[in-house]
Amino acid sequence: MKRFALAGNPNCGKTTLFNSLTGSTAHVGNWPGVTVDKRDGVYKKCAEPVKIIDLPGIYSLSPYTPEELIARNYILDEKPDCVINIVDATNLERNLYLTTQILEMDVPVVVALNMMDAVKKSGDSINAKLLEERLGVPVVEISALKETGLKELMDKAFNESKKIREGSTVLETSPLGHLIGDVKIALKGQNVANPLFHAVKLVEQDEIEANMHKETLPMVEEFKKTFNDEIFGGDFEALVADARYKYISSNFASVLSKKSKDTTKMSKSDKADKVLTHKWWGIPIFLVILFGIFHLTFGEDLLFLGKIFSLPSLEDLGLLNEDGDPINFGVRILATFYDGAVMSPGVWINNVWNDLIVGEFFGWLGGLVEESGMAPWAIGLINNGIFDGISAVLSFLPPILVLFLFFSILEDSGYMARIAFILDRMFRRFGLSGRAFMPMIMGFGCSVPAMINTRTLADDKERTATVRVIPFFSCGAKLPILTAVAGAIVAFFGVGNADVITFSMYLLGIVTAIVCVLLMRSTTLKGETPPFIMELPTYHVPQFKNLMAHLWDKTKHFVKKAFTIILASTIVIWALTHFSFNWTFLEDEQVNESILAGIAQLVQPIFTPLGFGSQLGSLGWVFVVAAVAGLIAKENVIATFATLAACLAAVTGLDLGGLAIDAEDGIDAVQAMIQATGITIPGLIAFIAFNMTTIPCFAAVATAKAELGNKSTYHWTLVFWLVASYVVSAIIYTVGSWWWTIFIWMVACAGLVACIIMRNKKAAKRLN
Amino acid sequence: MGPLEILLIVACAAIVIGVVVASIVKKKQGKSSCDCGGDCAHCAACRSQINKK
């Protein structure tokens, strides 16, 4: 099968083209650096099927970061049958810099002028025919987004792949042209493939080439001794770059005709950036947007209208019966979006899903099981163990989808890249560049791709620090913990707002990440903060297709996980809570004699300073079990609560008010835990914080191990997660329970800072 | 113990063993068992890591 590689600058639309050609749904984002590894798919509309390889975006073939190396090595070593060079037509000259380098390879090339729809919309035009003549390779106008010109592009690429093409360079007339020619002849004599490309890179004194062709390097060194440029001196890399740009502007600038000659005129994106990336307003605007998202997802009082206008509740309106239930189906529907306040879209969808779909469905299933005539233990396993566990997790699907819809809109519109830009100044003070924010924000979705995305960071120490703090950015799987505990605090204790608590916990994660980075970059991971250069993409209206693809992927995975890992975990947890160490079956009320309780009670005292240890009495171990189960998958935390709720009710004899025993809502499951154990609000907040910041799920741990490479760094990372989560949770619990302890923590922090300063001063002295 | 209870035990054991075996096989194949919800373009990364080794 023929192989075509897609190569181009970051954010030029390679993955969009890849998805259009192969029908894939690979993640597309409106910021540079979404793709950090190659991936492949098949295009079937050519004369024969063709394998398409999507490469990470690169600005040049002189790599600085791991993902740039992947792109370069693929083209050089895997020798694709054709390279489709995607050029962002709205940014022609800069994109052609990479084109001039790809042309130096002995590989068929087709240039795809992407985003031509945007060029035409702005009234500009590009003479593709003229560009084709000057480049010497086919040029096709396309729009990957609107899927225009793709057939022509692939047909041309297919035809070109049958030809043999020798590399050509635009540097022939440059001051180094002669040297490049000589080196090329020398390399050709050594039977080196792609001699022209290697010759140019060797003349640039590219580190990789210098190591590969040590015998030819002296030739360049000799020439360097006799050469001195007025501007660049002996810096051949700068000289080559300058020669390329000069060639591009003198030969290719004329192919672009701009409608407006006034280059000072601001585009809509520039105008928006004047506000959104403002020096002072940028960060507050970001926080307001973030709060808006949480309010629209979790807020039970939309725009606080209920409080402002003192709207009547359903009870005040006489629409509830004596048991507090809606008097008819119409009121039941009304209750999903109004009860003394208009609910946010997220809460409304959540209520419809939980009250009318999940609740009814699992209630009906539970009824069938009850009537099946099975033994009570079997009914308990199915209804209390499996159904309650799974339904508690599934109950969080709506808020997850609504939250990720908003995040996808931010990402697709181009605003996410601006956040990295506005945070760069702040991050720099803590030893990170703004670039590190992109993988961190990806962590809100999932830590695994976020950790892999740290490959875009050139500095190893910066990478390690970023990988370590990524789990603090609460991922989708942790959302059920946050939502359930926050919801339970509001419902049980009647304090606060669920949206404010959830938003605060997200902020807590960010603040913890910043503090930890600051500590690491001042001690064990000291180093220069690399410069931050990031191209800000143009704002555009998010693509409906992309948004739906993101949500569909999320839903598919979440449901799949609920019926695999979570299902298996609930069975194991139920079994471990219903058998003693001598394998005798235990009734619900004997749960404290179970294997799980026995093991967890041993560990329970460790969590006493965090508020969910020994102070919770004989049943407090449930929080330990939930936290440990969360290491497999974070959704397991709530599934565990739901599975154990019936046992706890049986032990305490508490009337759980029809909560987790027969309801399929994770919030009810947490309320059951609160009633049974008597955990306090600070203890609950500390529990959320612990789960947010401790060792992430197995998948994320495995990724961290692969990405960090070094075993010792990986082991220290595990220690770091444990210590960080313990300290953060202890601070929250102690300060929340006894406010004056804040002074003790402040003194401890001051002592730590003083130690670091003294240590650094000593180290500096030793160096001097 | 009736047939329904036996069936339940067998099904539960099959689910637990199936999930564990599937995750081991997936890992051996070099596929990611990550939590990304498919919202990730990087599964090839795991394969390439293994190929490099």
Interface residues (C-beta under 8 A of the other chain):
Chain A: T15 T25 A26 H27 V34 T35 V36 D37 K38 R39 D40 D54 I70 S372 G373 M374 A375 A378 L381 I382 F404 G445 C446 S447 V448 P449 I452 N453 C475 G476 A477 H550 D553 K554 T555 K556 H557 F558 K561 T564 I565 L567 A568 I571 V572 A575 A633 K634 C697 F698 A699 A700 A702 T703 A706
Chain B: M1 G2 L4 E5 L8 C12 I15 V16 G18 V19 V20 A22 S23 S32 S33 C34 D35 C36 G37 G38 D39 C40 A41 H42 C43 A44 A45 C46 S48 Q49
